[in-house]
């Protein structure tokens, strides 16, 4: 398809680094196709916080940090 420079000619003895990269195509996806994943992540974070998992994770993080510095 001719995206890169041809090396067939005798005139191009030195590669100048001038290579063209094809443009990225969207292939039919919308601009905001990432949005459902972000919203689902926020919902799951909310569910975990409602179940009290935030406190459990904070306690574990504190214990790991205290163990790393040699106190816990």
Secondary structure, DSSP 8 states (H G I E B T S, - for coil): ---S-----SS--S------------TT--TTTTHHHHHHHHHHHHHHHHTTHHHHHHHHHHHHHHHHHT--
